[in-house]
């Protein structure tokens, strides 16, 4: 359950923070990506998404693994890479300064985090262990190389995020199978952060991750994969190359072409694989999907051959590289173009566009959220046990306040209702988690927990397809509330075991975020939500007085 909690926390925190960093970039006119001859977008777009993604990733990781040396090193290295990435996004840094920052982050992981490539498995005689004079420079080159590979792959909407999400999913699953909980949680947290970011980065994107985001993903991808496959493990030492294979191949291919032309390998151009796919006649979304497929092939291969010889993996990756490079070479030489079919462009895509224009998705997601969210809150109140008497008093006072405002101050109902829900949610979630009614049983508990996944999904869909021009607004006050409810589980005296902390926080954040989106979509029509909230308050109020010792 810790993995689901981590995923939900990182995803929703990232989604919640992004509007703030996006508006900040626009208002200060910094971190704005202006179109030029190399870029494919046509309007200036903020590139502050990486900062939100890093915060959203590390909140659940630090909740679960605070004090772990590897996680601490990862956090410190991330601070370095994100700080210099933000500077680069603001004013642009020469490549040698970026490389210096990347090397600094890599050295933190090597010397403090203990991340080192010390074994190449069967590639060396008798599984020889590399001495420090070899392993340290090798690891340094690998970390800096992957950081730049992911950075250079960030060329289309959703491309780098999608590639990395596949890689991190593979890392998380391999770590789970190996019993390495820290790496699994960290990888799942990054996946959640990427999902939250992709809500704004899918075509047509309204936000980019910037160098801060792409370098952050590269650092974590190479650090987690190397740490997972070195040391006492049956996993092949060459798995990181397969898991991160496509961006590595893309970078090596582009740099080789530049060197053959006699120009700097760091000179920007339009020779990346995604540029070549668009030149073949694919749309942006189709080019991204094609690269997803290629990356998925590598990820599935990494899982299937995780225990096999390094020579087999190296040979297979070499064959993959030859096939991909040969295809693009032949396509360029013969001037191939993709043939368009009306069945796809008019039939299928036209119907999908029809669904969007008719607002069928938003109607479904909103109605589901409108009914499911209050129902789950009511069930949470029913499950709560050990409710203190003073919270019962608050609940009854809140009912009175809501009724009074509804009758005499209707214009203030949304504000009062929001405050009541913000105060009520952490308490009822806590008392339903640490105690919980036994009558629901294990199957019922699983269904109840899964309902939070459904709520999160329909909330994201509602947010994605909203017809509100202003979209979702997240104020500094809301952010403060978010921080408070994340700290609640760690207050001394809250007797909750460590593996429940993140999931408790995740449920609170799901409620908090979903209610904010739902109330925005209701446009002041709170009748149903008011009724459901009053019933929930009466239930929890009655439970507190009923369970009060005589």
C-alpha positions in Angstrom: 0.0 0.0 0.0 3.0 2.3 0.5 3.5 2.4 -3.3 0.0 3.5 -4.0 0.2 6.2 -1.4 3.5 7.4 -2.8 2.2 7.5 -6.3 -0.9 9.5 -5.3 1.0 11.9 -3.1 3.6 12.7 -5.6 1.1 13.0 -8.5 -1.3 15.3 -6.7 1.3 17.5 -5.0 2.9 18.0 -8.4 -0.4 18.9 -10.0 -1.2 21.3 -7.1 2.1 23.1 -7.2 2.4 23.5 -11.0 -0.1 26.4 -11.3 1.9 28.3 -8.8 5.3 27.9 -10.4 3.7 28.5 -13.8 2.1 31.8 -12.8 5.3 32.8 -11.1 7.3 32.3 -14.2 4.8 34.2 -16.3 4.5 37.1 -13.9 8.3 37.5 -13.5 8.9 36.8 -17.2 11.5 34.2 -16.4 11.9 30.6 -17.4 10.0 31.2 -20.6 10.7 29.1 -23.7 10.6 31.3 -26.8 10.2 29.5 -30.1 13.1 29.5 -32.5 14.2 27.6 -35.6 15.0 24.4 -33.7 11.8 24.2 -31.5 8.5 22.8 -32.7 6.1 24.9 -30.6 4.8 28.3 -31.9 4.2 30.3 -28.7 6.2 31.2 -25.6 5.7 28.5 -22.9 6.9 28.5 -19.3 9.5 25.9 -18.4 9.1 25.8 -14.7 7.5 22.3 -14.4 10.7 20.6 -13.3 10.7 22.5 -10.0 7.2 21.3 -9.2 8.0 17.7 -10.3 11.1 17.6 -8.0 9.1 18.9 -5.0 6.2 16.5 -5.7 8.7 13.6 -5.9 10.6 14.2 -2.8 7.8 14.9 -0.3 6.6 11.3 -0.2 10.1 9.9 -0.4 11.3 11.9 2.6 8.1 11.0 4.5 9.0 7.3 4.1 12.8 7.1 4.0 14.0 10.2 5.9 17.4 9.4 7.3 18.4 6.9 4.7 21.9 7.7 3.5 21.2 7.0 -0.2 18.0 9.1 -0.1 19.8 12.0 1.6 22.5 11.9 -1.1 19.9 11.8 -3.8 18.2 14.8 -2.2 21.4 16.8 -1.9 22.4 16.0 -5.5 18.9 17.0 -6.7 19.2 20.3 -4.9 22.4 21.0 -6.9 21.1 19.8 -10.3 17.7 21.6 -9.9 19.2 24.8 -8.7 21.6 25.1 -11.6 18.8 23.9 -14.0 16.6 26.7 -12.8 19.5 29.2 -13.4 19.9 27.8 -16.8 16.2 28.1 -17.6 16.2 31.7 -16.3 19.2 33.2 -18.1 21.1 30.3 -19.9 24.4 28.9 -18.7 27.4 27.9 -20.9 27.7 24.2 -21.3 30.8 23.9 -19.1 29.0 25.4 -16.1 26.1 22.9 -16.6 28.6 20.1 -16.9 30.3 21.3 -13.7 27.0 21.2 -11.8 26.2 17.8 -13.2 29.6 16.5 -12.2 29.1 18.0 -8.7 25.8 16.2 -8.3 27.4 13.0 -9.6 30.2 13.2 -7.1 27.7 13.6 -4.2 26.0 10.3 -5.4 29.4 8.6 -5.7 31.1 9.6 -2.5 28.2 10.2 -0.1 25.5 8.0 -1.7 27.9 5.1 -2.5 26.7 4.8 -6.1 29.5 3.2 -8.1 29.8 1.0 -11.1 32.2 -1.6 -9.6 31.2 -4.7 -11.6 30.5 -5.3 -15.3 29.5 -8.9 -14.7 30.5 -11.4 -17.4 32.0 -8.6 -19.5 35.1 -8.9 -17.4 37.0 -12.1 -16.5 35.8 -13.8 -13.3 33.3 -11.0 -12.6 36.3 -8.8 -11.6 35.6 -5.9 -9.3 36.8 -2.6 -10.7 39.2 -0.6 -8.5 38.2 2.9 -7.4 40.6 4.5 -9.8 38.4 3.0 -12.6 35.0 2.7 -11.1 34.8 6.4 -9.9 35.5 8.0 -13.3 33.3 5.4 -15.1 30.4 6.2 -12.8 31.0 9.9 -13.1 30.9 9.7 -16.9 27.8 7.4 -16.8 25.8 9.8 -14.5 26.8 13.0 -16.5 26.1 11.2 -19.8 22.6 10.0 -18.8 21.7 13.4 -17.4 22.5 15.0 -20.7 20.9 12.2 -22.7 17.5 12.8 -20.9 18.0 16.5 -21.3 18.5 16.3 -25.0 15.5 14.0 -25.4 13.2 16.7 -24.2 12.1 17.9 -27.6 8.4 17.2 -28.0 5.4 17.6 -25.8 5.3 14.6 -23.4 8.4 12.9 -24.8 11.0 13.0 -22.1 8.4 12.5 -19.4 6.9 9.5 -21.1 10.2 7.9 -21.8 11.3 8.3 -18.2 8.0 7.1 -16.8 8.5 3.8 -18.6 12.1 3.6 -17.3 11.1 4.4 -13.7 8.2 1.9 -13.8 10.7 -0.8 -14.8 13.1 0.3 -12.0 10.3 0.3 -9.5 9.1 -3.2 -10.4 12.6 -4.7 -10.4 13.4 -3.1 -7.1 10.1 -4.4 -5.7 10.9 -7.9 -6.9 14.4 -7.6 -5.3 13.0 -6.4 -2.0 14.7 -3.0 -2.3 11.9 -0.8 -0.9 13.8 2.5 -0.8 14.6 2.4 -4.5 11.1 1.1 -5.4 9.4 4.0 -3.4 11.7 6.6 -5.0 11.0 5.3 -8.5 7.3 5.2 -7.9 7.4 8.8 -6.5 9.1 10.0 -9.7 6.4 8.2 -11.8 3.8 10.1 -9.8 5.6 13.4 -10.3 5.8 12.7 -14.1 2.1 11.9 -14.3 1.2 15.1 -12.5 3.5 17.0 -14.9 2.2 15.3 -18.0 -1.3 16.7 -17.2 0.2 20.0 -18.4 2.8 18.8 -20.9 0.7 16.5 -23.2 0.2 18.0 -26.7 -0.5 20.9 -26.9 1.6 21.6 -23.9 1.1 24.6 -21.6 4.2 23.9 -19.6 7.7 22.5 -20.1 9.9 20.8 -17.5 12.9 22.8 -18.6 16.6 21.8 -17.9 15.8 21.6 -14.2 13.2 18.9 -14.8 15.0 16.9 -17.5 18.3 16.9 -15.6 16.5 15.9 -12.4 14.9 12.9 -14.2 18.3 11.9 -15.7 20.1 12.1 -12.3 17.4 9.9 -10.6 17.2 7.4 -13.4 20.9 6.6 -13.6 21.4 6.8 -9.8 18.5 4.4 -9.0 19.3 2.0 -11.8 23.0 1.7 -11.0 22.3 1.4 -7.3 19.8 -1.4 -8.0 22.1 -3.4 -10.2 25.4 -3.2 -8.3 26.4 -5.0 -5.2 24.9 -8.3 -4.0 22.1 -8.9 -6.6 21.4 -11.4 -9.3 20.3 -8.7 -11.7 22.5 -8.1 -14.7 24.9 -5.3 -14.4 24.0 -4.0 -17.8 20.3 -3.4 -17.1 20.8 0.4 -16.8 22.0 0.6 -20.4 18.8 -1.3 -21.5 16.4 0.6 -19.3 17.8 4.0 -20.5 18.7 2.7 -23.9 16.7 5.0 -26.2 17.8 8.4 -25.0 21.4 7.1 -24.8 21.2 6.0 -28.4 19.6 9.2 -29.5 22.3 11.3 -27.9 25.2 9.2 -29.2 23.7 9.2 -32.7 23.2 13.0 -32.7 26.7 13.7 -31.4 28.3 11.3 -33.9 26.5 13.2 -36.8 27.7 16.5 -35.5 31.3 15.3 -35.2 31.2 13.8 -38.7 30.1 17.2 -39.9 33.0 18.9 -38.1 30.9 20.9 -35.7 30.7 20.9 -31.9 28.8 17.9 -30.4 27.1 20.4 -28.1 25.7 22.5 -31.0 21.9 22.3 -31.1 20.2 21.1 -34.3 17.2 19.2 -35.5 18.8 15.7 -36.0 17.2 14.0 -33.0 15.1 10.9 -33.7 11.9 12.8 -32.9 12.8 15.5 -35.5 13.4 12.7 -38.0 10.1 11.1 -37.3 8.3 14.4 -37.9 10.3 14.8 -41.1 8.9 11.5 -42.3 5.4 12.9 -42.0 4.3 11.9 -38.5 2.4 14.3 -36.3 3.9 15.3 -33.0 1.6 12.9 -31.0 2.4 10.1 -33.4 6.2 10.7 -33.2 6.0 10.6 -29.4 3.9 7.4 -29.5 6.4 5.7 -31.8 9.3 6.5 -29.4 7.2 5.3 -26.5 6.9 1.9 -28.3 10.6 1.7 -28.9 11.3 2.6 -25.3 8.7 0.0 -24.1 10.5 -2.7 -26.2 13.7 -1.9 -24.3 12.0 -1.8 -20.9 10.2 -5.1 -21.5 13.5 -6.6 -22.6 15.2 -5.4 -19.5 12.6 -7.3 -17.4 12.6 -10.5 -19.5 16.4 -10.7 -19.6 17.2 -9.3 -16.1 19.1 -12.4 -15.0 20.9 -13.1 -18.3 24.5 -12.6 -19.3 25.8 -9.1 -19.9 27.1 -10.3 -23.3 23.6 -11.2 -24.3 22.2 -7.8 -23.2 25.0 -6.0 -24.9 24.5 -7.9 -28.1 20.8 -7.4 -28.1 21.1 -3.7 -27.4 23.7 -3.4 -30.2 21.3 -5.1 -32.6 18.5 -2.7 -31.5 20.8 0.3 -32.2 21.8 -1.0 -35.6 18.1 -1.5 -36.6 17.0 2.0 -35.5 19.9 3.9 -37.0 19.7 1.9 -40.2 16.0 2.6 -40.5 16.5 6.4 -40.2 19.5 6.3 -42.6 17.5 4.4 -45.2 14.5 6.7 -44.7 16.7 9.8 -45.3 18.5 8.3 -48.3 15.3 7.2 -50.0 13.2 10.3 -48.9 10.5 8.1 -47.4 7.2 9.8 -46.3 4.4 8.3 -44.2 1.3 7.7 -46.1 -1.8 9.1 -44.4 -5.0 7.2 -44.2 -8.5 8.7 -43.9 -9.5 5.8 -41.7 -7.1 7.0 -39.0 -7.0 10.8 -39.6 -10.8 11.2 -40.3 -12.4 8.2 -38.8 -10.7 7.4 -35.4 -9.2 10.9 -34.7 -12.4 12.6 -35.9 -14.5 10.6 -33.4 -12.1 11.4 -30.6 -12.3 15.0 -31.5 -16.1 14.8 -31.5 -16.0 13.4 -27.9 -13.9 16.3 -26.8 -16.0 18.9 -28.6 -19.2 17.5 -27.1 -17.6 17.5 -23.6 -18.5 13.9 -23.0 -15.4 13.2 -21.0 -15.8 16.1 -18.7 -19.5 15.2 -18.2 -18.6 11.7 -17.2 -15.7 12.6 -15.0 -17.5 15.4 -13.2 -20.6 13.4 -12.5 -18.5 10.5 -11.2 -16.5 12.9 -9.0 -19.7 14.6 -7.8 -21.2 11.4 -6.6 -18.2 9.3 -5.5 -16.2 11.9 -3.5 -19.0 12.8 -1.0 -19.9 9.0 -0.8 -16.3 8.1 0.1 -16.1 10.9 2.7 -19.3 9.6 4.3 -17.9 6.1 4.4 -14.7 7.5 5.9 -16.7 9.1 8.7 -18.6 5.8 9.3 -15.3 3.9 9.5 -13.8 6.4 12.0 -13.4 5.1 15.6 -12.1 6.7 18.7 -13.4 10.2 17.7 -12.7 12.6 20.6 -15.6 14.5 22.1 -14.2 17.9 21.2 -14.2 17.0 17.5 -17.9 15.9 17.8 -18.6 19.4 19.2 -16.8 20.9 16.3 -18.8 18.8 13.9 -22.2 19.9 15.3 -21.0 23.5 15.4 -20.0 23.2 11.8 -23.4 21.9 10.9 -25.0 24.9 12.5 -22.6 27.3 10.8 -23.3 25.7 7.4 -27.1 25.9 7.8 -26.9 29.5 9.1 -24.7 30.6 6.1 -27.0 28.8 3.7 -30.0 30.6 5.0 -28.7 34.1 5.7 -25.3 34.5 3.9 -25.5 32.3 0.8 -22.7 34.2 -1.0 -20.3 33.0 1.7 -21.3 29.4 1.5 -18.4 28.3 -0.7 -15.8 29.8 1.6 -17.3 28.3 4.8 -17.9 24.9 3.2 -14.3 24.8 2.0 -12.9 25.7 5.5 -15.1 23.0 7.2 -13.9 20.4 4.7 -10.3 21.4 5.2 -10.5 21.1 8.9 -12.7 18.0 8.9 -10.7 15.9 6.4 -7.4 15.3 8.3 -9.2 14.2 11.5 -11.7 11.8 9.9 -9.0 10.2 7.7 -6.7 9.8 10.7 -9.4 8.2 12.9 -10.5 5.9 10.1 -6.9 4.8 9.4 -5.6 4.2 12.9 -8.7 2.5 14.1 -11.2 1.8 11.4 -14.4 -0.3 11.8 -13.6 -4.0 11.6 -17.0 -4.8 10.0 -15.8 -3.7 6.6 -13.4 -6.7 6.2 -10.3 -7.1 4.1 -12.2 -7.1 0.7 -14.2 -4.0 1.6 -11.0 -2.3 2.8 -9.4 -3.0 -0.5 -12.4 -1.6 -2.4 -12.4 1.5 -0.1 -8.7 2.1 -0.7 -9.0 1.6 -4.5 -11.8 4.2 -4.5 -9.1 6.9 -3.9 -7.4 5.8 -7.1 -10.7 6.3 -8.9 -11.2 9.7 -7.3 -7.7 10.8 -8.3 -8.2 9.7 -11.9 -11.6 11.4 -12.4 -10.2 14.5 -10.7 -7.3 14.7 -13.2 -9.7 14.0 -16.1 -12.0 16.8 -14.8 -9.1 19.2 -14.5 -7.8 18.2 -17.9 -11.1 18.7 -19.8 -12.6 21.5 -17.7 -14.5 24.2 -19.7 -13.6 26.8 -17.1 -11.4 29.4 -18.9 -9.6 30.2 -15.7 -8.8 26.6 -15.0 -7.6 25.4 -11.6 -6.4 28.0 -9.2 -4.2 27.1 -6.3 -3.5 29.9 -3.8 -0.7 30.3 -1.3 -3.2 29.7 1.5 -4.2 26.3 -0.1 -0.5 25.5 -0.3 0.0 26.2 3.4 -3.0 23.9 4.2 -1.3 21.2 2.1 1.9 21.5 4.1 0.0 21.4 7.4 -1.9 18.2 6.5 1.3 16.5 5.4 2.8 17.3 8.8 -0.1 16.0 10.8 0.8 12.3 10.7 4.3 13.2 12.2 3.0 15.1 15.2 4.2 13.4 18.4 1.3 11.4 19.9 -0.2 10.3 16.6 0.3 6.6 17.1 0.5 5.5 13.5 3.1 3.0 12.1 5.6 4.2 9.5 4.1 2.3 6.5 0.7 4.0 7.1 2.1 7.6 7.2 2.3 8.1 3.5 -1.0 6.5 2.7 -2.8 8.5 5.3 -1.3 11.7 3.9 -2.2 10.5 0.4 -5.8 10.1 1.3 -5.9 13.5 2.8 -4.3 15.1 -0.2 -6.8 13.3 -2.5 -9.7 14.6 -0.6 -8.2 18.1 -0.4 -7.3 18.4 -4.0 -10.5 16.7 -5.3 -12.8 18.9 -3.3 -11.0 22.0 -4.6 -11.5 20.8 -8.2 -15.1 19.7 -7.6 -16.1 23.0 -5.9 -14.6 24.9 -8.8 -16.6 23.0 -11.3 -19.9 23.4 -9.3 -19.9 27.1 -10.0 -21.6 28.0 -6.8 -24.2 25.3 -6.9 -23.3 23.5 -3.6 -26.7 22.1 -2.7 -25.8 18.4 -3.1 -22.3 18.8 -1.6 -23.7 20.8 1.3 -26.2 18.0 2.1 -23.5 15.3 1.9 -21.2 17.3 4.1 -23.9 17.9 6.8 -24.7 14.2 6.9 -21.0 13.3 7.2 -20.6 15.8 10.0 -23.6 14.5 11.9 -22.3 10.9 11.6 -18.8 11.8 13.0 -20.4 14.0 15.6 -22.7 11.2 16.8 -19.8 8.7 16.8 -17.8 10.9 19.1 -20.5 11.3 21.6 -21.5 7.6 21.4 -17.9 6.4 22.0 -17.3 9.0 24.8 -16.4 7.2 28.1 -19.0 7.6 30.8 
